Structures are given as C-alpha cells and as structure tokens.
C-alpha cells in the first residue's frame, strides 16, 4: 500500500493565536489519514500548535534548525530545543533558506545528521531553478545536491529522511510542474537513492512534490507512482484547501 505525507509549510505566516485557531479548524475536518499529515510552523508557534494538536493524529515540525547543540549563534534554534518541544519533523535545505540565508549542501548535511541522531525526521528539500531547467541540467543539478546532502549518511539513516522535490520556478509562482514532469524528477530522485544505497532504501523513502500543489491539482500529482505526498506552501494556510489535499492522498492509500 502506498504511503503518503502531506506536510504544510507555513513559512513566515500565522501568529501563535492564529496557529491555534487554524489547528482547531483543521481538526474539525476530521481528516481520514491524520497520521500522514503534518504542519511545519514558525518557531514561535510550536508550543501553541503542540497544545492544539493534543488528542489528534496530525504531526508537527519546524522549518529550520542549527547543526550545533548550543553556542553563540544569535537568532538560531538547536536540535535539543526542538527535541524538548517534541517535534516530529524539521525542514532542511528549503530553496528559500539556500537562496536568502546562505544554506549550503555542507550545512544541510550537518543538519541532517544531528536531526537523525535526535530522532527527528528531516524533510530535505532539493530542486532546480528555471535557468537550470531551461538548460536541460535539472537532473545533474538535483543529483549533485543529493550526493552532497547524503554524504556519510548510513543506509539505515538515509531511509528515514523524507525528500521533497521543489522546482524553484514553481514555488509561490502559481506555476506547477505537470504531473509528468513531477513524476519524472521524483522517479529520478528515487533512482539516485538506489545508486547511493540500494533498491530497498530507495523504495522505502517518501518523496514529496512541493511546487504549488493545491486542492485542484493534488490528486493528479499524488496518483503518480513515485510521488508520496506534498510539501504544501500557500494552500496549507487555508484549512479547507489543506484538508482537501490530505483527503486526496487518503483516497489513494
């Protein structure tokens, strides 16, 4: 049976009060596959979201973390801090972090390792720009990201990492890769994982599509064999739309 994860990336949206209100609305939807749904929220929302999710199967997580456990890193949050709150997931290497905050494959690799050690599931983002795609180099680019990001990570740990393919040209632009384009790249990513490890690891991994997935196109994307869910941006900020996407995944499980 195909497994899914529908993860909502709120980015820099919703105060703690707004987050609590949203979760209460989402719980009212009584989503069929709660255990395959997660919200990835700003640091300031983590405690209110945790409290609001009490008694609910929906998971929650952070959008970034530092690779050091403590130190002189003003404005950063550590793995021990996230562990104490009890987060399930943490996004690593989102294109916005790479572009605006100097995230590199080296720091991504370090963050993956400390999250895995702490038992927090990383959601690793990879993806190409429009320029790279127009040059026909999207597979070489994404493949290079994966090789660097998974450096020195053992097979048993690699299998725990969720990969989100996010074509940068389709994030927040309203543009979406066609189901065929998304499937081609997600299948390619699975092939890279098989090459780095083996078929068992590759087949066990959840590979998400993140690039303007919404309530209207979700089912067409989720039906593809190598797409195990979505990292949802704008549509995750509306309870009705997010629940619709989650139900589309549930119908295919």
VOGU-3710 file (C-alpha; in Angstrom, 3 decimals, decimal comma):
1> xxxxxxxxxx> 0,000/0,000/0,000  1,385/3,398/-0,983  2,361/5,670/1,897  1,846/9,419/1,869  2,859/12,522/3,785  1,008/15,783/3,306  3,113/18,446/5,003  2,070/22,074/5,208  4,939/24,587/5,207  3,515/27,767/6,703
11> xxxxxxxxxx> 6,734/29,726/6,098  6,643/33,084/7,954  2,883/33,115/8,487  0,480/32,901/11,457  0,922/34,167/14,987  0,564/31,699/17,861  -3,098/32,653/18,267  -3,750/32,301/14,545  -1,971/28,952/14,539  -4,153/27,621/17,346
21> xxxxxxxxxx> -7,294/28,778/15,555  -6,164/27,114/12,324  -5,448/23,794/14,036  -8,868/23,823/15,669  -10,481/24,367/12,270  -8,354/21,614/10,730  -9,339/19,154/13,473  -12,991/19,840/12,708  -12,405/18,490/9,191  -11,747/15,030/10,676
31> xxxxxxxxxx> -9,142/14,160/8,064  -9,106/10,447/7,262  -5,339/9,959/7,359  -4,304/12,226/10,234  -1,122/10,263/10,869  0,043/11,129/7,327  -0,482/14,878/7,782  1,884/17,431/9,322  2,146/21,187/9,771  5,586/22,843/9,683
41> xxxxxxxxxx> 5,318/26,087/11,570  7,372/29,111/12,722  9,340/28,579/15,934  7,019/30,884/17,879  4,013/28,690/17,001  5,450/25,335/18,077  4,090/25,242/21,627  0,615/26,514/20,713  0,392/24,051/17,816  1,527/21,179/20,019
51> xxxxxxxxxx> -1,159/22,028/22,556  -3,869/22,452/19,918  -2,996/19,083/18,343  -3,481/17,225/21,630  -5,598/14,129/21,066  -5,128/14,419/17,303  -3,008/12,299/14,978  -1,680/15,237/12,949  2,077/15,740/13,364  4,034/18,997/13,585
61> xxxxxxxxxx> 7,509/20,290/12,939  9,897/23,190/12,487  11,167/24,880/9,346  14,876/25,029/10,177  17,469/24,187/12,837  21,150/24,844/13,562  23,628/21,963/13,485  25,303/22,959/16,760  23,695/21,983/20,080  24,390/25,390/21,637
71> xxxxxxxxxx> 26,641/28,402/21,282  26,981/31,971/20,098  24,532/31,745/17,195  22,152/34,642/17,747  18,678/34,001/16,391  19,183/30,270/15,839  17,402/27,260/17,372  19,085/23,961/18,226  18,099/20,315/17,948  17,880/19,912/21,757
81> xxxxxxxxxx> 15,398/22,802/21,824  13,233/21,136/19,188  13,542/17,761/20,899  12,310/19,199/24,192  9,201/20,526/22,455  8,680/17,116/20,836  8,554/17,994/17,149  8,147/15,174/14,652  9,695/16,813/11,577  12,105/19,548/10,538
91> xxxxxxxxxx> 12,517/21,063/7,070  16,116/21,267/5,867  17,585/22,975/2,805  14,477/24,731/1,543  15,292/26,805/-1,532  14,455/29,992/0,360  16,951/29,045/3,067  19,560/28,246/0,418  18,955/31,475/-1,516  18,367/34,045/1,235
101> xxxxxxxxxx> 20,253/32,613/4,214  23,325/31,035/2,628  22,303/27,433/3,318  24,772/25,112/1,582  24,911/21,394/0,947  27,583/21,217/3,644  25,351/22,761/6,315  22,392/20,715/5,082  24,441/17,545/5,565  25,388/18,571/9,114
111> xxxxxxxxxx> 21,780/19,353/9,984  20,538/16,050/8,617  22,994/14,159/10,807  22,091/15,897/14,072  18,360/15,569/13,407  18,701/11,863/12,690  20,702/11,389/15,868  17,911/13,078/17,829  15,164/11,007/16,221  13,557/13,956/14,406
121> xxxxxxxxxx> 12,577/13,181/10,810  14,219/15,584/8,336  12,338/16,783/5,286  15,143/17,531/2,832  14,344/19,942/0,010  16,059/19,770/-3,368  15,223/21,385/-6,671  16,410/23,415/-9,622  15,916/26,976/-10,822  14,189/27,891/-14,072
131> xxxxxxxxxx> 17,570/28,687/-15,631  18,920/25,233/-14,799  15,801/23,545/-16,188  15,876/25,562/-19,404  19,469/24,415/-19,892  18,341/20,802/-19,510  20,555/20,304/-16,458  17,881/19,696/-13,810  18,848/16,074/-13,199  22,558/16,824/-12,917
141> xxxxxxxxxx> 21,836/19,677/-10,527  19,429/17,786/-8,257  21,615/14,689/-8,386  24,561/16,771/-7,220  22,534/18,149/-4,324  21,558/14,652/-3,219  25,086/13,250/-3,370  26,405/16,134/-1,262  23,495/16,216/1,173  23,663/12,460/1,893
151> xxxxxxxxxx> 27,457/12,352/2,286  28,499/9,881/5,008  24,911/9,075/5,966  24,374/5,346/6,505  21,666/3,455/4,647  19,586/2,859/7,777  19,502/6,597/8,456  19,008/7,591/4,822  15,809/5,562/4,710  14,346/7,772/7,445
161> xxxxxxxxxx> 14,814/11,010/5,513  11,867/12,461/3,589  12,876/14,146/0,329  10,827/16,991/-1,095  11,421/17,835/-4,747  10,714/21,526/-5,184  11,289/23,049/-8,608  12,222/26,580/-7,556  10,430/28,017/-10,555  7,141/26,592/-9,235
171> xxxxxxxxxx> 7,326/27,803/-5,615  4,897/30,614/-4,879  4,610/31,483/-8,556  1,345/29,720/-9,284  3,216/27,635/-11,840  3,218/23,904/-11,306  5,250/21,188/-12,902  2,962/18,923/-14,882  2,239/15,591/-13,206  4,536/14,032/-15,795
181> xxxxxxxxxx> 7,400/16,465/-15,043  6,981/15,974/-11,301  6,908/12,196/-11,634  9,961/12,187/-13,894  12,024/14,056/-11,312  10,707/12,131/-8,315  11,497/8,870/-10,119  14,953/10,230/-10,930  15,498/11,068/-7,241  14,484/7,550/-6,259
191> xxxxxxxxxx> 16,965/6,239/-8,799  19,739/8,359/-7,325  18,918/6,941/-3,889  19,114/3,440/-5,285  22,520/4,241/-6,722  23,776/5,715/-3,461  22,339/2,901/-1,349  20,129/0,129/-2,768  16,642/-0,591/-4,046  15,278/-1,370/-0,589
201> xxxxxxxxxx> 16,269/2,053/0,753  15,040/3,824/-2,368  11,636/2,153/-2,324  11,155/2,780/1,386  11,724/6,529/1,125  8,934/9,088/0,979  9,470/11,517/-1,902  7,199/14,548/-1,907  6,421/17,100/-4,582  6,495/20,730/-3,494
211> xxxxxxxxxx> 5,707/23,325/-6,087  2,281/24,992/-5,913  0,378/21,795/-5,186  -3,188/22,799/-4,399  -6,676/21,418/-3,884  -7,347/21,275/-7,626  -4,188/19,548/-8,882  -3,292/17,414/-5,853  -4,939/14,174/-6,914  -3,387/14,205/-10,395
221> xxxxxxxxxx> 0,059/14,650/-8,833  -0,446/12,170/-5,997  -1,604/9,445/-8,371  1,890/9,227/-9,852  3,807/6,168/-8,610  6,908/7,947/-7,300  5,136/10,856/-5,567  4,392/10,069/-1,932  2,807/13,353/-0,961  3,380/17,070/-0,994
231> xxxxxxxxxx> 5,198/19,863/0,775  2,398/22,390/0,568  3,002/26,137/0,737  0,183/28,619/0,162  -2,599/26,021/0,157  -1,559/24,869/3,639  -2,617/28,216/5,104  -6,292/27,523/4,377  -7,847/24,731/6,402  -10,366/23,783/3,699
241> xxxxxxxxxx> -7,752/23,521/0,944  -5,238/21,698/3,107  -7,856/19,180/4,231  -8,886/18,605/0,609  -5,302/17,779/-0,343  -4,985/15,418/2,612  -8,206/13,651/1,641  -6,926/13,276/-1,929  -3,956/11,357/-0,520  -6,195/9,311/1,773
251> xxx> -8,326/8,247/-1,185  -5,237/6,776/-2,850  -3,851/4,941/0,170
//
